Amino acid sequence: MSIAALTALSLTAFSHAAESGKRIEITGPVTANVIRVIDGDTILVAAKPWPQQTMEVYVRLRGIDAPELKSACASTRDAGQQAREALANLTNDQDEIQLTHISGDKYFGRVVADISFSDGRNPAQEMLSAGYVSPYDGGRKSKDCSSW
């Protein structure tokens, strides 16, 4: 399925959900392969939602917020780089991951999902436990340099 067809399908589904007042969520699991780590809370994956179909999609890890790589604050940029490296190390040896509770993000072209490894580990929880990221519930982020 082409990106244009998926976009049209997504827009149609979104408009129907908006009319009904319901949030679209795909329970999953959807198997995926990590293509690359974008930052400490976003990865690019090759998702396999249907047999013989693969699509690339940016996935934000649900429940975490990483320091911004393009922050005006040097300390935040450094913390963002450390978070990206930590997530890259976590995902480096994972052949396949599972995406669950997949929903649209506030930015078009990206989804939010829970991610798990084949051994059951949750990279978002590991990033939180290690202190690379903070909890995030979708609200406004702090732009304070001292927050990282």
N, CA, C and O atoms as a GROMACS GRO file, in nm:
protein
  592
    1MET      N    1   0.086  -0.117   0.000
    1MET     CA    2   0.000   0.000   0.000
    1MET      C    3   0.090   0.123   0.000
    1MET      O    4   0.187   0.129   0.075
    2SER      N    5   0.059   0.218  -0.082
    2SER     CA    6   0.141   0.338  -0.093
    2SER      C    7   0.117   0.431   0.025
    2SER      O    8   0.015   0.420   0.094
    3ILE      N    9   0.211   0.522   0.048
    3ILE     CA   10   0.196   0.621   0.155
    3ILE      C   11   0.073   0.707   0.129
    3ILE      O   12   0.001   0.742   0.222
    4ALA      N   13   0.048   0.741   0.002
    4ALA     CA   14  -0.069   0.823  -0.032
    4ALA      C   15  -0.198   0.750   0.005
    4ALA      O   16  -0.291   0.810   0.059
    5ALA      N   17  -0.203   0.620  -0.024
    5ALA     CA   18  -0.323   0.542   0.010
    5ALA      C   19  -0.340   0.531   0.160
    5ALA      O   20  -0.451   0.542   0.211
    6LEU      N   21  -0.230   0.509   0.233
    6LEU     CA   22  -0.237   0.503   0.379
    6LEU      C   23  -0.279   0.636   0.438
    6LEU      O   24  -0.356   0.641   0.534
    7THR      N   25  -0.228   0.745   0.381
    7THR     CA   26  -0.266   0.878   0.428
    7THR      C   27  -0.415   0.901   0.406
    7THR      O   28  -0.484   0.951   0.495
    8ALA      N   29  -0.465   0.866   0.289
    8ALA     CA   30  -0.607   0.883   0.260
    8ALA      C   31  -0.691   0.799   0.354
    8ALA      O   32  -0.793   0.845   0.405
    9LEU      N   33  -0.648   0.674   0.376
    9LEU     CA   34  -0.720   0.586   0.469
    9LEU      C   35  -0.719   0.644   0.609
    9LEU      O   36  -0.821   0.642   0.678
   10SER      N   37  -0.604   0.695   0.653
   10SER     CA   38  -0.593   0.754   0.786
   10SER      C   39  -0.682   0.877   0.800
   10SER      O   40  -0.750   0.893   0.901
   11LEU      N   41  -0.683   0.963   0.698
   11LEU     CA   42  -0.765   1.084   0.703
   11LEU      C   43  -0.913   1.049   0.707
   11LEU      O   44  -0.990   1.112   0.779
   12THR      N   45  -0.952   0.948   0.630
   12THR     CA   46  -1.091   0.905   0.631
   12THR      C   47  -1.129   0.851   0.768
   12THR      O   48  -1.233   0.887   0.823
   13ALA      N   49  -1.043   0.766   0.824
   13ALA     CA   50  -1.069   0.711   0.958
   13ALA      C   51  -1.073   0.821   1.062
   13ALA      O   52  -1.157   0.819   1.152
   14PHE      N   53  -0.982   0.918   1.050
   14PHE     CA   54  -0.977   1.028   1.146
   14PHE      C   55  -1.104   1.111   1.139
   14PHE      O   56  -1.159   1.149   1.243
   15SER      N   57  -1.151   1.140   1.018
   15SER     CA   58  -1.270   1.222   1.006
   15SER      C   59  -1.391   1.151   1.064
   15SER      O   60  -1.475   1.214   1.128
   16HIS      N   61  -1.401   1.019   1.044
   16HIS     CA   62  -1.512   0.943   1.103
   16HIS      C   63  -1.500   0.941   1.255
   16HIS      O   64  -1.601   0.951   1.325
   17ALA      N   65  -1.379   0.927   1.306
   17ALA     CA   66  -1.359   0.926   1.452
   17ALA      C   67  -1.392   1.062   1.510
   17ALA      O   68  -1.452   1.072   1.618
   18ALA      N   69  -1.352   1.169   1.440
   18ALA     CA   70  -1.380   1.304   1.489
   18ALA      C   71  -1.531   1.328   1.495
   18ALA      O   72  -1.581   1.390   1.588
   19GLU      N   73  -1.602   1.278   1.393
   19GLU     CA   74  -1.747   1.293   1.391
   19GLU      C   75  -1.812   1.219   1.507
   19GLU      O   76  -1.909   1.268   1.566
   20SER      N   77  -1.759   1.102   1.540
   20SER     CA   78  -1.819   1.021   1.646
   20SER      C   79  -1.764   1.057   1.783
   20SER      O   80  -1.817   1.012   1.884
   21GLY      N   81  -1.658   1.139   1.788
   21GLY     CA   82  -1.600   1.179   1.915
   21GLY      C   83  -1.509   1.073   1.975
   21GLY      O   84  -1.468   1.086   2.091
   22LYS      N   85  -1.477   0.970   1.900
   22LYS     CA   86  -1.394   0.861   1.952
   22LYS      C   87  -1.249   0.877   1.906
   22LYS      O   88  -1.222   0.927   1.796
   23ARG      N   89  -1.158   0.834   1.991
   23ARG     CA   90  -1.016   0.834   1.957
   23ARG      C   91  -0.982   0.702   1.892
   23ARG      O   92  -1.020   0.596   1.941
   24ILE      N   93  -0.912   0.709   1.780
   24ILE     CA   94  -0.873   0.587   1.710
   24ILE      C   95  -0.752   0.528   1.779
   24ILE      O   96  -0.652   0.596   1.801
   25GLU      N   97  -0.760   0.401   1.812
   25GLU     CA   98  -0.646   0.330   1.868
   25GLU      C   99  -0.645   0.189   1.812
   25GLU      O  100  -0.748   0.121   1.811
   26ILE      N  101  -0.529   0.147   1.767
   26ILE     CA  102  -0.511   0.009   1.722
   26ILE      C  103  -0.446  -0.064   1.838
   26ILE      O  104  -0.337  -0.028   1.882
   27THR      N  105  -0.512  -0.167   1.886
   27THR     CA  106  -0.463  -0.240   2.003
   27THR      C  107  -0.331  -0.309   1.974
   27THR      O  108  -0.242  -0.311   2.059
   28GLY      N  109  -0.316  -0.366   1.854
   28GLY     CA  110  -0.195  -0.439   1.820
   28GLY      C  111  -0.199  -0.579   1.876
   28GLY      O  112  -0.305  -0.625   1.919
   29PRO      N  113  -0.090  -0.647   1.878
   29PRO     CA  114   0.043  -0.595   1.846
   29PRO      C  115   0.070  -0.588   1.696
   29PRO      O  116   0.016  -0.666   1.618
   30VAL      N  117   0.154  -0.493   1.659
   30VAL     CA  118   0.207  -0.482   1.525
   30VAL      C  119   0.358  -0.504   1.536
   30VAL      O  120   0.425  -0.434   1.612
   31THR      N  121   0.408  -0.598   1.462
   31THR     CA  122   0.551  -0.627   1.461
   31THR      C  123   0.623  -0.522   1.377
   31THR      O  124   0.571  -0.478   1.274
   32ALA      N  125   0.741  -0.482   1.421
   32ALA     CA  126   0.819  -0.382   1.347
   32ALA      C  127   0.968  -0.406   1.367
   32ALA      O  128   1.010  -0.474   1.460
   33ASN      N  129   1.045  -0.350   1.277
   33ASN     CA  130   1.191  -0.348   1.288
   33ASN      C  131   1.235  -0.203   1.301
   33ASN      O  132   1.186  -0.116   1.228
   34VAL      N  133   1.327  -0.178   1.392
   34VAL     CA  134   1.378  -0.042   1.410
   34VAL      C  135   1.472  -0.011   1.293
   34VAL      O  136   1.566  -0.085   1.266
   35ILE      N  137   1.445   0.099   1.225
   35ILE     CA  138   1.532   0.146   1.117
   35ILE      C  139   1.638   0.238   1.176
   35ILE      O  140   1.758   0.223   1.150
   36ARG      N  141   1.592   0.335   1.256
   36ARG     CA  142   1.688   0.423   1.323
   36ARG      C  143   1.621   0.497   1.438
   36ARG      O  144   1.499   0.510   1.443
   37VAL      N  145   1.703   0.543   1.529
   37VAL     CA  146   1.657   0.621   1.643
   37VAL      C  147   1.667   0.769   1.604
   37VAL      O  148   1.772   0.815   1.560
   38ILE      N  149   1.559   0.841   1.620
   38ILE     CA  150   1.554   0.983   1.585
   38ILE      C  151   1.604   1.068   1.701
   38ILE      O  152   1.690   1.154   1.685
   39ASP      N  153   1.548   1.043   1.818
   39ASP     CA  154   1.589   1.112   1.940
   39ASP      C  155   1.556   1.020   2.058
   39ASP      O  156   1.531   0.901   2.037
   40GLY      N  157   1.556   1.072   2.177
   40GLY     CA  158   1.538   0.988   2.294
   40GLY      C  159   1.398   0.935   2.316
   40GLY      O  160   1.377   0.852   2.404
   41ASP      N  161   1.300   0.981   2.236
   41ASP     CA  162   1.164   0.929   2.251
   41ASP      C  163   1.095   0.898   2.118
   41ASP      O  164   0.974   0.875   2.115
   42THR      N  165   1.170   0.899   2.008
   42THR     CA  166   1.111   0.872   1.876
   42THR      C  167   1.203   0.783   1.794
   42THR      O  168   1.324   0.803   1.788
   43ILE      N  169   1.141   0.683   1.729
   43ILE     CA  170   1.216   0.593   1.641
   43ILE      C  171   1.144   0.584   1.506
   43ILE      O  172   1.024   0.609   1.497
   44LEU      N  173   1.219   0.550   1.404
   44LEU     CA  174   1.163   0.520   1.273
   44LEU      C  175   1.163   0.368   1.260
   44LEU      O  176   1.266   0.304   1.281
   45VAL      N  177   1.046   0.311   1.227
   45VAL     CA  178   1.036   0.166   1.216
   45VAL      C  179   0.980   0.125   1.081
   45VAL      O  180   0.917   0.204   1.011
   46ALA      N  181   1.005   0.001   1.047
   46ALA     CA  182   0.939  -0.065   0.935
   46ALA      C  183   0.833  -0.155   0.999
   46ALA      O  184   0.863  -0.264   1.046
   47ALA      N  185   0.709  -0.107   1.000
   47ALA     CA  186   0.599  -0.180   1.062
   47ALA      C  187   0.540  -0.278   0.963
   47ALA      O  188   0.539  -0.254   0.842
   48LYS      N  189   0.490  -0.389   1.016
   48LYS     CA  190   0.430  -0.494   0.933
   48LYS      C  191   0.285  -0.516   0.977
   48LYS      O  192   0.254  -0.614   1.043
   49PRO      N  193   0.196  -0.422   0.940
   49PRO     CA  194   0.058  -0.430   0.990
   49PRO      C  195  -0.026  -0.540   0.928
   49PRO      O  196  -0.122  -0.586   0.990
   50TRP      N  197   0.007  -0.583   0.806
   50TRP     CA  198  -0.068  -0.687   0.737
   50TRP      C  199   0.031  -0.783   0.670
   50TRP      O  200   0.146  -0.746   0.648
   51PRO      N  201  -0.012  -0.904   0.639
   51PRO     CA  202   0.077  -0.997   0.569
   51PRO      C  203   0.129  -0.937   0.439
   51PRO      O  204   0.052  -0.879   0.361
   52GLN      N  205   0.256  -0.950   0.416
   52GLN     CA  206   0.324  -0.904   0.295
   52GLN      C  207   0.317  -0.752   0.276
   52GLN      O  208   0.332  -0.704   0.164
   53GLN      N  209   0.295  -0.677   0.384
   53GLN     CA  210   0.291  -0.532   0.377
   53GLN      C  211   0.385  -0.473   0.482
   53GLN      O  212   0.381  -0.513   0.598
   54THR      N  213   0.467  -0.380   0.441
   54THR     CA  214   0.556  -0.311   0.533
   54THR      C  215   0.546  -0.162   0.505
   54THR      O  216   0.540  -0.119   0.390
   55MET      N  217   0.545  -0.083   0.612
   55MET     CA  218   0.542   0.062   0.594
   55MET      C  219   0.634   0.128   0.696
   55MET      O  220   0.644   0.082   0.810
   56GLU      N  221   0.700   0.233   0.655
   56GLU     CA  222   0.785   0.308   0.746
   56GLU      C  223   0.701   0.412   0.818
   56GLU      O  224   0.620   0.482   0.757
   57VAL      N  225   0.721   0.421   0.949
   57VAL     CA  226   0.645   0.518   1.028
   57VAL      C  227   0.728   0.561   1.148
   57VAL      O  228   0.800   0.481   1.208
   58TYR      N  229   0.719   0.690   1.182
   58TYR     CA  230   0.784   0.742   1.302
   58TYR      C  231   0.695   0.709   1.421
   58TYR      O  232   0.574   0.730   1.417
   59VAL      N  233   0.756   0.657   1.527
   59VAL     CA  234   0.682   0.617   1.646
   59VAL      C  235   0.739   0.689   1.767
   59VAL      O  236   0.858   0.680   1.796
   60ARG      N  237   0.653   0.760   1.836
   60ARG     CA  238   0.691   0.821   1.963
   60ARG      C  239   0.659   0.720   2.073
   60ARG      O  240   0.549   0.666   2.077
   61LEU      N  241   0.755   0.696   2.161
   61LEU     CA  242   0.733   0.604   2.272
   61LEU      C  243   0.636   0.667   2.371
   61LEU      O  244   0.660   0.777   2.421
   62ARG      N  245   0.528   0.598   2.397
   62ARG     CA  246   0.423   0.651   2.484
   62ARG      C  247   0.476   0.670   2.627
   62ARG      O  248   0.546   0.584   2.681
   63GLY      N  249   0.440   0.786   2.685
   63GLY     CA  250   0.464   0.809   2.827
   63GLY      C  251   0.596   0.870   2.866
   63GLY      O  252   0.623   0.889   2.984
   64ILE      N  253   0.681   0.903   2.766
   64ILE     CA  254   0.809   0.965   2.801
   64ILE      C  255   0.834   1.090   2.718
   64ILE      O  256   0.777   1.108   2.610
   65ASP      N  257   0.921   1.176   2.771
   65ASP     CA  258   0.963   1.296   2.701
   65ASP      C  259   1.113   1.308   2.717
   65ASP      O  260   1.165   1.313   2.828
   66ALA      N  261   1.183   1.314   2.604
   66ALA     CA  262   1.329   1.327   2.606
   66ALA      C  263   1.368   1.472   2.586
   66ALA      O  264   1.294   1.549   2.526
   67PRO      N  265   1.484   1.510   2.636
   67PRO     CA  266   1.536   1.646   2.612
   67PRO      C  267   1.550   1.671   2.461
   67PRO      O  268   1.583   1.580   2.385
   68GLU      N  269   1.524   1.792   2.420
   68GLU     CA  270   1.526   1.828   2.278
   68GLU      C  271   1.669   1.844   2.226
   68GLU      O  272   1.752   1.910   2.288
   69LEU      N  273   1.696   1.783   2.111
   69LEU     CA  274   1.828   1.793   2.049
   69LEU      C  275   1.854   1.931   1.991
   69LEU      O  276   1.969   1.971   1.974
   70LYS      N  277   1.748   2.006   1.961
   70LYS     CA  278   1.762   2.138   1.900
   70LYS      C  279   1.729   2.250   1.998
   70LYS      O  280   1.686   2.358   1.957
   71SER      N  281   1.748   2.225   2.125
   71SER     CA  282   1.719   2.324   2.228
   71SER      C  283   1.818   2.440   2.221
   71SER      O  284   1.930   2.425   2.174
   72ALA      N  285   1.773   2.554   2.269
   72ALA     CA  286   1.863   2.669   2.281
   72ALA      C  287   1.963   2.650   2.395
   72ALA      O  288   2.065   2.718   2.400
   73CYS      N  289   1.933   2.558   2.485
   73CYS     CA  290   2.018   2.533   2.602
   73CYS      C  291   2.119   2.422   2.574
   73CYS      O  292   2.080   2.312   2.535
   74ALA      N  293   2.246   2.449   2.593
   74ALA     CA  294   2.350   2.349   2.569
   74ALA      C  295   2.331   2.226   2.657
   74ALA      O  296   2.350   2.114   2.612
   75SER      N  297   2.293   2.247   2.783
   75SER     CA  298   2.275   2.133   2.873
   75SER      C  299   2.161   2.043   2.827
   75SER      O  300   2.168   1.921   2.842
   76THR      N  301   2.056   2.103   2.772
   76THR     CA  302   1.943   2.024   2.722
   76THR      C  303   1.983   1.948   2.596
   76THR      O  304   1.947   1.831   2.581
   77ARG      N  305   2.058   2.011   2.506
   77ARG     CA  306   2.106   1.943   2.386
   77ARG      C  307   2.195   1.825   2.423
   77ARG      O  308   2.183   1.717   2.364
   78ASP      N  309   2.284   1.844   2.521
   78ASP     CA  310   2.372   1.735   2.566
   78ASP      C  311   2.290   1.620   2.625
   78ASP      O  312   2.316   1.503   2.596
   79ALA      N  313   2.191   1.654   2.708
   79ALA     CA  314   2.105   1.551   2.766
   79ALA      C  315   2.025   1.479   2.657
   79ALA      O  316   2.002   1.358   2.665
   80GLY      N  317   1.983   1.553   2.554
   80GLY     CA  318   1.911   1.494   2.442
   80GLY      C  319   1.998   1.396   2.366
   80GLY      O  320   1.951   1.289   2.324
   81GLN      N  321   2.124   1.431   2.346
   81GLN     CA  322   2.217   1.341   2.277
   81GLN      C  323   2.239   1.214   2.359
   81GLN      O  324   2.243   1.104   2.304
   82GLN      N  325   2.253   1.228   2.490
   82GLN     CA  326   2.270   1.111   2.577
   82GLN      C  327   2.146   1.022   2.571
   82GLN      O  328   2.157   0.899   2.569
   83ALA      N  329   2.027   1.083   2.569
   83ALA     CA  330   1.903   1.005   2.561
   83ALA      C  331   1.894   0.931   2.428
   83ALA      O  332   1.855   0.814   2.425
   84ARG      N  333   1.930   0.998   2.318
   84ARG     CA  334   1.927   0.931   2.187
   84ARG      C  335   2.023   0.814   2.185
   84ARG      O  336   1.989   0.707   2.135
   85GLU      N  337   2.144   0.833   2.237
   85GLU     CA  338   2.242   0.724   2.240
   85GLU      C  339   2.194   0.608   2.327
   85GLU      O  340   2.214   0.492   2.293
   86ALA      N  341   2.130   0.640   2.440
   86ALA     CA  342   2.079   0.534   2.528
   86ALA      C  343   1.970   0.453   2.458
   86ALA      O  344   1.970   0.330   2.466
   87LEU      N  345   1.877   0.521   2.388
   87LEU     CA  346   1.772   0.450   2.317
   87LEU      C  347   1.830   0.369   2.201
   87LEU      O  348   1.785   0.258   2.174
   88ALA      N  349   1.931   0.423   2.134
   88ALA     CA  350   1.997   0.349   2.026
   88ALA      C  351   2.062   0.222   2.081
   88ALA      O  352   2.054   0.116   2.019
   89ASN      N  353   2.126   0.232   2.196
   89ASN     CA  354   2.188   0.114   2.258
   89ASN      C  355   2.084   0.010   2.297
   89ASN      O  356   2.106  -0.110   2.282
   90LEU      N  357   1.969   0.056   2.349
   90LEU     CA  358   1.863  -0.036   2.387
   90LEU      C  359   1.805  -0.110   2.268
   90LEU      O  360   1.777  -0.230   2.276
   91THR      N  361   1.788  -0.041   2.156
   91THR     CA  362   1.722  -0.100   2.039
   91THR      C  363   1.819  -0.168   1.944
   91THR      O  364   1.777  -0.238   1.853
   92ASN      N  365   1.948  -0.147   1.963
   92ASN     CA  366   2.049  -0.194   1.869
   92ASN      C  367   2.043  -0.344   1.840
   92ASN      O  368   2.056  -0.384   1.724
   93ASP      N  369   2.023  -0.426   1.941
   93ASP     CA  370   2.026  -0.571   1.920
   93ASP      C  371   1.888  -0.634   1.911
   93ASP      O  372   1.874  -0.755   1.925
   94GLN      N  373   1.785  -0.552   1.888
   94GLN     CA  374   1.648  -0.603   1.880
   94GLN      C  375   1.612  -0.634   1.736
   94GLN      O  376   1.606  -0.544   1.652
   95ASP      N  377   1.590  -0.763   1.706
   95ASP     CA  378   1.550  -0.801   1.571
   95ASP      C  379   1.411  -0.749   1.537
   95ASP      O  380   1.389  -0.691   1.431
   96GLU      N  381   1.317  -0.770   1.629
   96GLU     CA  382   1.182  -0.722   1.609
   96GLU      C  383   1.130  -0.663   1.740
   96GLU      O  384   1.167  -0.706   1.849
   97ILE      N  385   1.043  -0.565   1.725
   97ILE     CA  386   0.975  -0.507   1.841
   97ILE      C  387   0.826  -0.519   1.818
   97ILE      O  388   0.781  -0.546   1.706
   98GLN      N  389   0.748  -0.500   1.924
   98GLN     CA  390   0.603  -0.502   1.914
   98GLN      C  391   0.548  -0.365   1.950
   98GLN      O  392   0.588  -0.305   2.050
   99LEU      N  393   0.458  -0.316   1.867
   99LEU     CA  394   0.388  -0.190   1.894
   99LEU      C  395   0.246  -0.225   1.940
   99LEU      O  396   0.178  -0.305   1.876
  100THR      N  397   0.204  -0.165   2.050
  100THR     CA  398   0.067  -0.185   2.098
  100THR      C  399   0.008  -0.050   2.137
  100THR      O  400   0.080   0.048   2.156
  101HIS      N  401  -0.124  -0.047   2.148
  101HIS     CA  402  -0.196   0.076   2.184
  101HIS      C  403  -0.148   0.192   2.096
  101HIS      O  404  -0.102   0.296   2.145
  102ILE      N  405  -0.160   0.172   1.967
  102ILE     CA  406  -0.109   0.265   1.867
  102ILE      C  407  -0.217   0.370   1.837
  102ILE      O  408  -0.331   0.336   1.805
  103SER      N  409  -0.180   0.496   1.847
  103SER     CA  410  -0.275   0.602   1.817
  103SER      C  411  -0.203   0.716   1.746
  103SER      O  412  -0.080   0.720   1.742
  104GLY      N  413  -0.280   0.808   1.692
  104GLY     CA  414  -0.222   0.923   1.625
  104GLY      C  415  -0.155   1.016   1.725
  104GLY      O  416  -0.196   1.026   1.840
  105ASP      N  417  -0.054   1.084   1.679
  105ASP     CA  418   0.016   1.183   1.759
  105ASP      C  419  -0.040   1.320   1.721
  105ASP      O  420  -0.110   1.333   1.621
  106LYS      N  421  -0.010   1.420   1.800
  106LYS     CA  422  -0.059   1.554   1.767
  106LYS      C  423   0.010   1.610   1.643
  106LYS      O  424  -0.038   1.706   1.584
  107TYR      N  425   0.122   1.550   1.604
  107TYR     CA  426   0.190   1.590   1.481
  107TYR      C  427   0.162   1.486   1.375
  107TYR      O  428   0.188   1.368   1.395
  108PHE      N  429   0.108   1.529   1.261
  108PHE     CA  430   0.073   1.438   1.153
  108PHE      C  431   0.197   1.364   1.104
  108PHE      O  432   0.305   1.422   1.093
  109GLY      N  433   0.182   1.238   1.074
  109GLY     CA  434   0.292   1.159   1.020
  109GLY      C  435   0.366   1.078   1.124
  109GLY      O  436   0.462   1.009   1.092
  110ARG      N  437   0.322   1.085   1.247
  110ARG     CA  438   0.387   1.010   1.355
  110ARG      C  439   0.277   0.947   1.439
  110ARG      O  440   0.168   1.003   1.451
  111VAL      N  441   0.306   0.832   1.497
  111VAL     CA  442   0.211   0.768   1.588
  111VAL      C  443   0.274   0.759   1.726
  111VAL      O  444   0.396   0.773   1.742
  112VAL      N  445   0.191   0.735   1.824
  112VAL     CA  446   0.235   0.711   1.961
  112VAL      C  447   0.202   0.566   1.992
  112VAL      O  448   0.093   0.519   1.959
  113ALA      N  449   0.294   0.495   2.056
  113ALA     CA  450   0.267   0.354   2.086
  113ALA      C  451   0.347   0.309   2.207
  113ALA      O  452   0.451   0.365   2.241
  114ASP      N  453   0.294   0.204   2.270
  114ASP     CA  454   0.374   0.131   2.368
  114ASP      C  455   0.462   0.037   2.288
  114ASP      O  456   0.417  -0.021   2.189
  115ILE      N  457   0.585   0.022   2.330
  115ILE     CA  458   0.680  -0.063   2.259
  115ILE      C  459   0.733  -0.168   2.356
  115ILE      O  460   0.762  -0.139   2.472
  116SER      N  461   0.744  -0.290   2.304
  116SER     CA  462   0.806  -0.394   2.386
  116SER      C  463   0.903  -0.475   2.300
  116SER      O  464   0.884  -0.491   2.179
  117PHE      N  465   1.005  -0.524   2.367
  117PHE     CA  466   1.103  -0.610   2.302
  117PHE      C  467   1.056  -0.755   2.312
  117PHE      O  468   0.963  -0.785   2.386
  118SER      N  469   1.121  -0.844   2.238
  118SER     CA  470   1.082  -0.985   2.240
  118SER      C  471   1.095  -1.049   2.378
  118SER      O  472   1.026  -1.146   2.409
  119ASP      N  473   1.183  -0.994   2.463
  119ASP     CA  474   1.199  -1.048   2.598
  119ASP      C  475   1.104  -0.981   2.698
  119ASP      O  476   1.112  -1.007   2.818
  120GLY      N  477   1.013  -0.895   2.648
  120GLY     CA  478   0.913  -0.831   2.733
  120GLY      C  479   0.952  -0.696   2.790
  120GLY      O  480   0.869  -0.628   2.849
  121ARG      N  481   1.078  -0.657   2.774
  121ARG     CA  482   1.121  -0.527   2.827
  121ARG      C  483   1.053  -0.413   2.752
  121ARG      O  484   1.022  -0.424   2.633
  122ASN      N  485   1.030  -0.304   2.825
  122ASN     CA  486   0.970  -0.183   2.770
  122ASN      C  487   1.078  -0.074   2.767
  122ASN      O  488   1.121  -0.030   2.873
  123PRO      N  489   1.122  -0.031   2.648
  123PRO     CA  490   1.230   0.067   2.642
  123PRO      C  491   1.194   0.201   2.706
  123PRO      O  492   1.282   0.269   2.760
  124ALA      N  493   1.067   0.241   2.701
  124ALA     CA  494   1.028   0.367   2.765
  124ALA      C  495   1.051   0.359   2.915
  124ALA      O  496   1.103   0.453   2.975
  125GLN      N  497   1.013   0.247   2.976
  125GLN     CA  498   1.034   0.230   3.119
  125GLN      C  499   1.182   0.224   3.154
  125GLN      O  500   1.224   0.277   3.256
  126GLU      N  501   1.260   0.161   3.069
  126GLU     CA  502   1.405   0.155   3.093
  126GLU      C  503   1.468   0.292   3.083
  126GLU      O  504   1.557   0.326   3.161
  127MET      N  505   1.422   0.373   2.987
  127MET     CA  506   1.475   0.510   2.973
  127MET      C  507   1.436   0.594   3.095
  127MET      O  508   1.517   0.674   3.143
  128LEU      N  509   1.314   0.577   3.144
  128LEU     CA  510   1.270   0.648   3.265
  128LEU      C  511   1.352   0.606   3.387
  128LEU      O  512   1.400   0.691   3.463
  129SER      N  513   1.368   0.476   3.404
  129SER     CA  514   1.442   0.425   3.520
  129SER      C  515   1.587   0.472   3.522
  129SER      O  516   1.645   0.496   3.628
  130ALA      N  517   1.644   0.486   3.403
  130ALA     CA  518   1.784   0.529   3.393
  130ALA      C  519   1.798   0.682   3.403
  130ALA      O  520   1.910   0.732   3.412
  131GLY      N  521   1.687   0.754   3.401
  131GLY     CA  522   1.691   0.899   3.417
  131GLY      C  523   1.719   0.978   3.290
  131GLY      O  524   1.749   1.097   3.298
  132TYR      N  525   1.711   0.914   3.173
  132TYR     CA  526   1.737   0.984   3.047
  132TYR      C  527   1.618   1.068   3.001
  132TYR      O  528   1.635   1.163   2.925
  133VAL      N  529   1.498   1.031   3.046
  133VAL     CA  530   1.376   1.098   3.003
  133VAL      C  531   1.289   1.125   3.125
  133VAL      O  532   1.316   1.076   3.235
  134SER      N  533   1.184   1.202   3.104
  134SER     CA  534   1.088   1.227   3.211
  134SER      C  535   0.951   1.175   3.167
  134SER      O  536   0.927   1.156   3.048
  135PRO      N  537   0.861   1.153   3.262
  135PRO     CA  538   0.725   1.110   3.226
  135PRO      C  539   0.656   1.218   3.143
  135PRO      O  540   0.681   1.337   3.161
  136TYR      N  541   0.570   1.175   3.052
  136TYR     CA  542   0.500   1.269   2.966
  136TYR      C  543   0.358   1.220   2.942
  136TYR      O  544   0.336   1.104   2.908
  137ASP      N  545   0.261   1.310   2.959
  137ASP     CA  546   0.121   1.273   2.941
  137ASP      C  547   0.055   1.347   2.826
  137ASP      O  548  -0.068   1.346   2.813
  138GLY      N  549   0.134   1.413   2.743
  138GLY     CA  550   0.080   1.484   2.628
  138GLY      C  551   0.061   1.632   2.650
  138GLY      O  552   0.023   1.703   2.557
  139GLY      N  553   0.085   1.682   2.770
  139GLY     CA  554   0.069   1.824   2.800
  139GLY      C  555   0.183   1.908   2.746
  139GLY      O  556   0.266   1.860   2.670
  140ARG      N  557   0.186   2.032   2.788
  140ARG     CA  558   0.293   2.123   2.746
  140ARG      C  559   0.424   2.085   2.810
  140ARG      O  560   0.430   2.046   2.927
  141LYS      N  561   0.529   2.096   2.732
  141LYS     CA  562   0.664   2.068   2.781
  141LYS      C  563   0.725   2.195   2.840
  141LYS      O  564   0.694   2.306   2.798
  142SER      N  565   0.812   2.176   2.936
  142SER     CA  566   0.885   2.289   2.994
  142SER      C  567   0.996   2.331   2.900
  142SER      O  568   1.064   2.247   2.842
  143LYS      N  569   1.015   2.460   2.884
  143LYS     CA  570   1.125   2.510   2.801
  143LYS      C  571   1.236   2.568   2.888
  143LYS      O  572   1.325   2.638   2.840
  144ASP      N  573   1.230   2.538   3.015
  144ASP     CA  574   1.326   2.586   3.112
  144ASP      C  575   1.458   2.508   3.097
  144ASP      O  576   1.456   2.385   3.096
  145CYS      N  577   1.570   2.580   3.086
  145CYS     CA  578   1.700   2.514   3.070
  145CYS      C  579   1.737   2.428   3.192
  145CYS      O  580   1.812   2.331   3.178
  146SER      N  581   1.686   2.462   3.306
  146SER     CA  582   1.723   2.386   3.426
  146SER      C  583   1.645   2.256   3.439
  146SER      O  584   1.673   2.177   3.529
  147SER      N  585   1.547   2.232   3.348
  147SER     CA  586   1.465   2.111   3.361
  147SER      C  587   1.541   1.985   3.324
  147SER      O  588   1.497   1.876   3.360
  148TRP      N  589   1.657   1.996   3.254
  148TRP     CA  590   1.736   1.879   3.221
  148TRP      C  591   1.873   1.897   3.282
  148TRP      O  592   1.959   1.810   3.267
   0.00000   0.00000   0.00000
